[in-house]
């Protein structure tokens, strides 16, 4: 998967989360902004599930020797 494909997949995932979860947009005025920062608040159980899902996906793509 190319960097551009991974980027598009991440953007699509964020869009899906925004459609199904309440969210808030805040603006900070800075002299030299670094870009857009996305902060997602999750419970420990949700984080454990995300981590497990990511590890399973990675192992499917790159099997351990």
MISEMAR-268278 format. One line per field, with one value per residue: x, y, z of N, C-alpha, C in turn. Coordinates in nm, 4 decimals, m for minus. Layout:
<pts>
n_u <- X, ...
n_v <- Y, ...
n_w <- Z, ...
ca_u <- X, ...
ca_v <- Y, ...
ca_w <- Z, ...
c_u <- X, ...
c_v <- Y, ...
c_w <- Z, ...
</pts>
This chain:
<pts>
n_u <- 0.0850, 0.0639, 0.1960, 0.0178, m0.2201, m0.2500, m0.2821, m0.5253, m0.6925, m0.6812, m0.7979, m1.0546, m1.1357, m1.1425, m1.3458, m1.5624, m1.5790, m1.6505, m1.9044, m2.0496, m2.0065, m2.0346, m1.8827, m1.6435, m1.5243, m1.2407, m1.0611, m0.7297, m0.5431, m0.2365, 0.1008, 0.2732, 0.1343, 0.1320, m0.0271, m0.3162, m0.4477, m0.5650, m0.7478, m0.8587, m1.0785, m1.0935, m1.2091, m1.0265, m1.0886, m1.1814, m0.9442, m0.7819, m0.9170, m0.8817, m0.6025, m0.5623, m0.7007, m0.5489, m0.3002, m0.3723, m0.4442, m0.1999, m0.0447, m0.1710, m0.1059, 0.1758, 0.3101, 0.4585, 0.7908
n_v <- m0.1169, 0.2162, 0.5331, 0.7377, 0.5935, 0.4928, 0.7337, 0.8241, 0.6198, 0.6666, 0.9222, 0.8590, 0.6861, 0.8650, 1.0359, 0.8587, 0.8113, 1.0688, 1.0860, 0.9141, 0.9708, 1.2086, 1.5314, 1.8003, 2.1121, 2.3085, 2.6141, 2.7374, 3.0220, 3.0784, 3.1926, 3.0441, 2.7931, 2.4348, 2.2670, 2.0577, 1.9154, 1.6194, 1.5017, 1.2286, 1.1242, 0.8432, 0.5501, 0.3259, 0.0651, 0.0941, 0.1810, m0.0435, m0.2233, m0.0977, m0.1102, m0.3888, m0.4578, m0.3195, m0.4508, m0.7102, m0.6578, m0.5699, m0.8008, m0.9678, m0.8456, m0.8308, m1.1074, m1.2739, m1.4111
n_w <- 0.0000, m0.0883, 0.0310, m0.0232, m0.0532, 0.2093, 0.3427, 0.2320, 0.3246, 0.5999, 0.6143, 0.5236, 0.7287, 0.9465, 0.8572, 0.8620, 1.1395, 1.2255, 1.1219, 1.2833, 1.5513, 1.8197, 1.7837, 1.8181, 1.7077, 1.7352, 1.7216, 1.7195, 1.7287, 1.5853, 1.5301, 1.3650, 1.2465, 1.2640, 1.1232, 1.0885, 1.3790, 1.5137, 1.7775, 1.9488, 2.1869, 2.3856, 2.5641, 2.7838, 2.7162, 2.4534, 2.3323, 2.3698, 2.2019, 1.9523, 1.9296, 1.9270, 1.6921, 1.5011, 1.5257, 1.4422, 1.1763, 1.0751, 1.1034, 0.9211, 0.6825, 0.6891, 0.7590, 1.0427, 1.0495
ca_u <- 0.0000, 0.1455, 0.1723, m0.1047, m0.3332, m0.2643, m0.3362, m0.6660, m0.7615, m0.6920, m0.8975, m1.1857, m1.1668, m1.1816, m1.4777, m1.6609, m1.5967, m1.7233, m2.0456, m2.1177, m1.9768, m2.0398, m1.7500, m1.6337, m1.4146, m1.1855, m0.9555, m0.6276, m0.4706, m0.0922, 0.1809, 0.3247, 0.0640, 0.1955, m0.1250, m0.4368, m0.4238, m0.6875, m0.7399, m0.9770, m1.0882, m1.1488, m1.1907, m0.9179, m1.1400, m1.1823, m0.8047, m0.7372, m0.9767, m0.8149, m0.4675, m0.5729, m0.7420, m0.4340, m0.2017, m0.4229, m0.4366, m0.0580, 0.0022, m0.2256, m0.0333, 0.3161, 0.3181, 0.5852, 0.8635
ca_v <- 0.0000, 0.3367, 0.6365, 0.8087, 0.5044, 0.4923, 0.8648, 0.8246, 0.5278, 0.7368, 1.0280, 0.7933, 0.6378, 0.9812, 1.0808, 0.7627, 0.8376, 1.1946, 1.0621, 0.8314, 1.0130, 1.3534, 1.5910, 1.9434, 2.1729, 2.4251, 2.6822, 2.8076, 3.1143, 3.0711, 3.2605, 2.9439, 2.6663, 2.3148, 2.1942, 2.0135, 1.8137, 1.5476, 1.4345, 1.1451, 1.0772, 0.7080, 0.4792, 0.2285, m0.0513, 0.1274, 0.1851, m0.1828, m0.2798, m0.0374, m0.1660, m0.5287, m0.4589, m0.2754, m0.5581, m0.8191, m0.6127, m0.5668, m0.9390, m1.0222, m0.7854, m0.8677, m1.2203, m1.2926, m1.5273
ca_w <- 0.0000, m0.0976, 0.1329, m0.0611, m0.0219, 0.3551, 0.3785, 0.1940, 0.4152, 0.7279, 0.5975, 0.5156, 0.8634, 1.0271, 0.8098, 0.9137, 1.2830, 1.2415, 1.0889, 1.3829, 1.6886, 1.8399, 1.7777, 1.8437, 1.6332, 1.8025, 1.6475, 1.7956, 1.6428, 1.6099, 1.4281, 1.2715, 1.2699, 1.2090, 1.0434, 1.1589, 1.4812, 1.5472, 1.9069, 1.9681, 2.3245, 2.3917, 2.6908, 2.7765, 2.6451, 2.3113, 2.2882, 2.3616, 2.0812, 1.8363, 1.9242, 1.8856, 1.5521, 1.4215, 1.5256, 1.3578, 1.0379, 1.0388, 1.0913, 0.7964, 0.5706, 0.7008, 0.8517, 1.1137, 0.9964
c_u <- 0.0901, 0.1107, 0.0424, m0.2289, m0.3569, m0.3261, m0.4860, m0.7481, m0.7815, m0.7975, m1.0380, m1.2300, m1.2111, m1.3198, m1.5875, m1.6866, m1.6756, m1.8723, m2.1205, m2.0963, m1.9943, m1.8978, m1.7587, m1.5130, m1.3710, m1.0759, m0.8601, m0.5524, m0.3234, m0.0185, 0.2307, 0.2554, 0.1343, 0.0999, m0.2454, m0.3996, m0.5584, m0.6638, m0.8706, m0.9748, m1.1591, m1.1302, m1.0752, m0.9624, m1.1404, m1.0391, m0.7486, m0.7908, m0.9104, m0.6766, m0.4701, m0.6071, m0.6256, m0.3282, m0.2446, m0.4119, m0.2913, m0.0048, m0.0516, m0.1474, 0.1133, 0.3287, 0.4563, 0.6549, 0.8622
c_v <- 0.1240, 0.4349, 0.7101, 0.7239, 0.4982, 0.6234, 0.8702, 0.7350, 0.5939, 0.8460, 0.9683, 0.7425, 0.7512, 1.0315, 0.9885, 0.7858, 0.9659, 1.1782, 0.9920, 0.8754, 1.1637, 1.4100, 1.7415, 1.9947, 2.2980, 2.4843, 2.7480, 2.8961, 3.1102, 3.1429, 3.1628, 2.8099, 2.5498, 2.2355, 2.1594, 1.9042, 1.7512, 1.4746, 1.3589, 1.0931, 0.9425, 0.6515, 0.3805, 0.1044, m0.0266, 0.1263, 0.0443, m0.2490, m0.2275, m0.0975, m0.3098, m0.5390, m0.4197, m0.3849, m0.6737, m0.7827, m0.6146, m0.7095, m1.0050, m0.9720, m0.8301, m0.9818, m1.2314, m1.4160, m1.6450
c_w <- 0.0000, 0.0138, 0.1039, m0.0300, 0.1286, 0.4031, 0.3496, 0.2860, 0.5524, 0.7216, 0.5945, 0.6526, 0.9546, 0.9870, 0.8622, 1.0621, 1.3056, 1.2115, 1.2015, 1.5273, 1.7016, 1.8361, 1.7953, 1.7661, 1.7087, 1.7153, 1.7458, 1.6975, 1.6832, 1.4991, 1.3223, 1.2983, 1.2000, 1.1205, 1.1285, 1.2566, 1.5165, 1.6790, 1.9267, 2.1113, 2.3255, 2.5320, 2.6736, 2.6997, 2.4938, 2.2559, 2.2751, 2.2350, 1.9547, 1.8191, 1.8744, 1.7370, 1.4606, 1.4138, 1.4362, 1.2099, 0.9894, 1.0182, 0.9652, 0.6757, 0.5717, 0.8018, 0.9157, 1.0580, 1.0894
</pts>
